[in-house]
Amino acid sequence: MGETKVGTASWTDRTLLDSGWYPQTADTPEKRLAYYARQFPLVEVDATYYSPPAERTARLWVDRTPPGFTFNVKAFSLLTGHPTRVSALYKDLRPDTDKKNVYPDDLPAQAYEEVWTRFLSALDPLVEAGKLGALLFQFPPWWGIRRDHKDYLVEVAKRCAPLRPVFEFRHASWFDGDNQEETLSFLRRHELPFVCVDMPQGHRSSVPPVLAATADLAMVRFHGHSDKWTSKDIHEKFGYRYSDRELRDWAPKLRELADSAERTHVLMNNCYRDYAQTNATTLAGLLDAG
């Protein structure tokens, strides 16, 4: 079995701060990250989806965490084809438009290339410290299986090299019928890591909990099973606490997955109050006991 790291997709959520999970002594951003890093070896940075990271911030993350700690960084929305707020773009790259949101085609080619360059270079402090785990490319619910989309996965891997992108799909077509094996075979052929998900079923964005390692790095993200998955309130959407029984059922499946990869990352993304942190602690204990 390869190395398995368990963590969560947030350490700064306001409901987490209100939950009492942090001790009163962890009363600054620096102390909170340091405390989190004593509890878990892995965290996912979600804020970089909404606004590209700054190198200065990445350096602070390095300074506030111990050796061996790992950050996974979510790709900026523009790079995954999501609508992106004009105000989130670098000031000198903002197009002259009345639109509130833009897509890659709304930017001049040179500006789009510059977004890529700046996004990746801002992560240099994490890379130099050996603390960057993976770059999470989570695609939108309308991004189905198509040849040009598969070509884009390969393009992303080339752009990011030697950094490791991982890919999460939100459109069921990637797993419909024979497409599932086609998808997994394509990813394996190009050594592209697949992100397995546990999430509510029956929605437009639902994909099944397919557990597979397609490269040396395997990843599982737990989104919960909220009955308000379509809510625009992110805390209603992800406000689900896994029961101990659910996590016990997952533990052997995760150990089996870890047997087919050199490294496995498990992230609890049910980020409401201390749900993710509590569930991650339980799951890590179950995996250690196995």
C-alpha positions as CSV (number, residue, x, y, z in Angstrom):
1,M,0.0,0.0,0.0
2,G,1.3,3.4,-0.9
3,E,1.2,6.5,1.3
4,T,-2.3,7.8,2.2
5,K,-2.9,11.3,3.4
6,V,-6.2,12.5,4.8
7,G,-7.2,16.2,5.1
8,T,-10.0,18.7,4.4
9,A,-10.9,21.3,1.8
10,S,-10.8,24.2,4.1
11,W,-9.2,25.6,7.2
12,T,-10.6,29.2,7.1
13,D,-14.4,28.7,6.5
14,R,-16.3,31.1,8.8
15,T,-18.6,28.4,10.1
16,L,-15.5,26.3,11.0
17,L,-14.2,29.3,13.0
18,D,-17.5,29.6,14.8
19,S,-17.7,25.8,15.6
20,G,-15.1,25.8,18.3
21,W,-12.8,23.3,16.5
22,Y,-9.9,25.7,16.9
23,P,-8.7,26.4,20.4
24,Q,-9.0,30.0,21.6
25,T,-5.3,30.3,21.4
26,A,-5.5,29.9,17.6
27,D,-6.7,33.4,17.2
28,T,-4.9,34.5,14.0
29,P,-4.7,33.1,10.5
30,E,-1.0,32.1,11.2
31,K,-1.9,30.2,14.4
32,R,-5.0,28.5,12.8
33,L,-3.0,27.1,9.8
34,A,-0.2,26.0,12.2
35,Y,-2.8,24.3,14.4
36,Y,-4.5,22.6,11.4
37,A,-1.2,21.3,10.2
38,R,-0.6,19.6,13.5
39,Q,-3.9,17.7,13.1
40,F,-3.6,16.7,9.4
41,P,-0.8,16.3,6.8
42,L,-2.9,17.6,3.9
43,V,-5.2,20.5,3.0
44,E,-6.9,21.7,-0.2
45,V,-6.9,25.4,-1.1
46,D,-10.2,26.3,-2.5
47,A,-9.8,30.1,-2.6
48,T,-7.6,29.9,-5.7
49,Y,-10.6,28.9,-7.7
50,Y,-12.2,32.2,-7.1
51,S,-9.1,34.4,-7.4
52,P,-5.7,33.4,-8.6
53,P,-3.1,33.0,-5.8
54,A,-0.3,35.5,-4.9
55,E,3.3,34.3,-4.5
56,R,3.5,36.2,-1.2
57,T,0.5,34.2,0.1
58,A,2.0,30.9,-1.0
59,R,5.2,31.8,0.9
60,L,3.2,32.4,4.0
61,W,1.6,29.0,3.7
62,V,5.1,27.5,3.5
63,D,6.3,29.4,6.5
64,R,3.3,28.4,8.7
65,T,3.4,24.7,8.1
66,P,5.9,21.9,9.1
67,P,8.1,20.0,6.7
68,G,6.2,17.3,4.9
69,F,2.9,19.1,4.9
70,T,1.0,19.1,1.6
71,F,-1.2,21.7,-0.1
72,N,-3.4,20.7,-3.0
73,V,-4.4,23.8,-5.0
74,K,-7.7,24.2,-6.9
75,A,-7.3,25.7,-10.4
76,F,-8.5,29.2,-11.1
77,S,-12.0,29.1,-12.6
78,L,-11.0,30.5,-15.9
79,L,-8.7,27.5,-16.5
80,T,-11.5,25.0,-16.1
81,G,-14.0,26.9,-18.3
82,H,-16.2,28.2,-15.5
83,P,-17.6,31.7,-15.7
84,T,-15.0,34.0,-14.1
85,R,-15.6,37.3,-12.5
86,V,-13.8,40.1,-14.5
87,S,-12.9,41.6,-11.1
88,A,-11.1,38.3,-10.2
89,L,-8.7,38.7,-13.1
90,Y,-5.3,40.4,-12.8
91,K,-6.0,44.1,-13.3
92,D,-3.8,44.5,-16.3
93,L,-5.4,41.6,-18.0
94,R,-9.1,42.5,-17.6
95,P,-10.9,42.8,-21.0
96,D,-12.8,46.0,-21.8
97,T,-16.2,44.6,-21.4
98,D,-19.6,45.2,-19.8
99,K,-19.9,41.6,-18.9
100,K,-19.7,40.6,-15.2
101,N,-18.3,37.2,-16.0
102,V,-16.0,36.0,-18.8
103,Y,-14.8,32.8,-20.3
104,P,-11.4,32.0,-21.9
105,D,-12.6,33.0,-25.4
106,D,-13.4,36.5,-24.0
107,L,-9.8,37.2,-23.4
108,P,-7.1,37.9,-26.1
109,A,-4.9,34.8,-26.5
110,Q,-1.9,36.5,-25.0
111,A,-3.8,37.5,-21.9
112,Y,-5.1,33.9,-21.5
113,E,-1.6,32.6,-21.7
114,E,-0.4,35.2,-19.1
115,V,-3.1,34.0,-16.7
116,W,-1.7,30.5,-17.0
117,T,1.9,31.7,-16.4
118,R,1.0,33.8,-13.4
119,F,-1.2,31.2,-11.8
120,L,1.6,28.5,-12.0
121,S,4.5,30.8,-11.0
122,A,2.7,32.0,-7.9
123,L,3.0,28.5,-6.6
124,D,6.8,28.5,-6.8
125,P,7.3,28.8,-3.0
126,L,5.2,25.6,-2.4
127,V,7.1,23.8,-5.2
128,E,10.5,24.8,-3.8
129,A,9.5,23.7,-0.3
130,G,8.2,20.3,-1.6
131,K,4.7,21.2,-0.2
132,L,2.7,21.3,-3.4
133,G,0.8,18.0,-3.9
134,A,-1.5,18.5,-6.8
135,L,-3.5,21.0,-8.9
136,L,-7.2,20.2,-8.8
137,F,-9.0,20.8,-12.1
138,Q,-12.7,20.5,-11.4
139,F,-14.7,20.9,-14.6
140,P,-18.2,22.4,-14.8
141,P,-21.4,20.3,-15.0
142,W,-21.9,21.0,-18.7
143,W,-18.4,19.8,-19.6
144,G,-19.1,16.4,-21.1
145,I,-17.1,13.7,-22.8
146,R,-15.8,15.0,-26.1
147,R,-12.6,14.6,-28.1
148,D,-11.6,18.3,-27.7
149,H,-12.3,18.0,-23.9
150,K,-10.0,15.0,-23.7
151,D,-7.4,16.9,-25.7
152,Y,-7.6,19.7,-23.2
153,L,-6.8,17.3,-20.3
154,V,-3.6,16.4,-22.1
155,E,-2.9,20.1,-22.8
156,V,-3.4,20.9,-19.1
157,A,-0.9,18.2,-18.1
158,K,1.7,19.6,-20.5
159,R,1.1,23.2,-19.3
160,C,1.5,22.1,-15.6
161,A,4.5,19.8,-16.0
162,P,6.3,18.9,-13.9
163,L,3.5,19.8,-11.5
164,R,0.6,17.3,-11.1
165,P,-2.9,18.2,-12.2
166,V,-5.7,15.9,-11.2
167,F,-9.1,15.9,-12.9
168,E,-12.6,15.9,-11.5
169,F,-15.6,15.6,-13.7
170,R,-19.1,16.8,-13.0
171,H,-20.9,15.5,-16.1
172,A,-22.3,12.0,-16.1
173,S,-21.5,11.4,-19.8
174,W,-17.9,10.5,-18.8
175,F,-19.3,7.4,-17.0
176,D,-22.3,6.5,-19.0
177,G,-22.2,2.9,-20.2
178,D,-19.0,2.1,-22.1
179,N,-17.8,5.6,-21.6
180,Q,-16.6,4.8,-18.1
181,E,-14.0,2.4,-19.4
182,E,-13.1,4.7,-22.2
183,T,-12.6,7.6,-19.8
184,L,-10.4,5.5,-17.4
185,S,-8.4,4.0,-20.2
186,F,-7.7,7.4,-21.7
187,L,-6.5,8.7,-18.3
188,R,-4.3,5.7,-17.7
189,R,-2.8,5.9,-21.2
190,H,-1.8,9.5,-20.6
191,E,-1.0,8.9,-16.9
192,L,-3.5,11.6,-15.8
193,P,-4.8,11.2,-12.2
194,F,-8.5,10.8,-11.8
195,V,-10.4,12.3,-8.9
196,C,-13.0,9.9,-7.4
197,V,-15.9,11.6,-5.8
198,D,-18.7,10.7,-3.3
199,M,-21.6,13.0,-3.9
200,P,-25.4,13.2,-4.1
201,Q,-26.8,11.3,-7.0
202,G,-29.7,12.1,-9.3
203,H,-28.6,15.6,-10.2
204,R,-27.3,17.2,-13.4
205,S,-23.9,17.4,-11.9
206,S,-23.9,13.9,-10.3
207,V,-21.2,11.4,-11.2
208,P,-21.1,7.9,-9.7
209,P,-18.5,7.0,-7.0
210,V,-16.1,5.2,-9.3
211,L,-13.0,4.2,-7.4
212,A,-10.0,3.9,-9.7
213,A,-6.3,4.8,-9.8
214,T,-5.3,6.0,-13.3
215,A,-1.8,7.2,-12.4
216,D,0.7,7.1,-9.5
217,L,-1.5,9.5,-7.5
218,A,-5.0,8.6,-6.6
219,M,-7.5,11.1,-5.1
220,V,-10.9,10.9,-3.4
221,R,-13.0,13.9,-2.5
222,F,-16.1,13.5,-0.3
223,H,-18.8,16.1,-1.0
224,G,-21.4,14.7,1.3
225,H,-25.0,13.8,0.6
226,S,-26.9,17.0,1.4
227,D,-30.5,17.0,0.3
228,K,-29.9,20.6,-0.7
229,W,-27.2,19.9,-3.2
230,T,-28.7,22.4,-5.7
231,S,-28.8,25.3,-3.1
232,K,-26.8,28.4,-4.0
233,D,-25.9,28.5,-0.3
234,I,-22.6,26.7,-0.2
235,H,-23.1,25.7,3.5
236,E,-26.4,24.1,2.7
237,K,-24.9,22.4,-0.4
238,F,-22.0,20.8,1.6
239,G,-23.6,20.7,5.0
240,Y,-23.5,17.0,5.6
241,R,-21.9,15.0,8.4
242,Y,-20.9,11.5,7.5
243,S,-21.9,8.9,10.1
244,D,-19.2,6.6,11.6
245,R,-20.9,3.7,9.8
246,E,-20.5,5.4,6.4
247,L,-16.9,6.0,7.0
248,R,-16.3,2.5,8.2
249,D,-17.8,1.3,4.9
250,W,-15.5,3.5,3.0
251,A,-12.3,2.5,4.8
252,P,-11.6,-0.9,3.1
253,K,-12.5,0.7,-0.3
254,L,-9.9,3.4,0.2
255,R,-7.3,0.9,1.4
256,E,-7.9,-1.1,-1.8
257,L,-7.6,2.0,-3.9
258,A,-4.3,2.9,-2.1
259,D,-2.9,-0.5,-3.1
260,S,-3.0,0.5,-6.7
261,A,-1.2,3.9,-6.3
262,E,2.0,5.2,-4.9
263,R,0.2,8.0,-3.1
264,T,-3.5,8.5,-2.2
265,H,-5.1,11.8,-1.1
266,V,-8.4,11.7,0.7
267,L,-10.2,15.1,1.1
268,M,-13.3,15.8,3.1
269,N,-15.1,18.6,1.2
270,N,-18.2,18.7,3.5
271,C,-17.1,22.0,4.8
272,Y,-19.7,23.2,7.2
273,R,-18.7,23.9,10.8
274,D,-16.4,21.1,11.9
275,Y,-18.0,18.4,9.9
276,A,-15.0,17.9,7.5
277,Q,-12.4,18.0,10.3
278,T,-14.3,15.6,12.5
279,N,-15.0,13.2,9.7
280,A,-11.4,13.4,8.5
281,T,-10.1,12.6,11.9
282,T,-12.4,9.5,12.2
283,L,-11.5,8.3,8.7
284,A,-7.8,8.7,9.2
285,G,-8.1,6.6,12.4
286,L,-10.0,3.9,10.6
287,L,-7.4,3.7,7.8
288,D,-4.5,3.6,10.4
289,A,-6.3,0.8,12.3
290,G,-6.7,-1.2,9.1
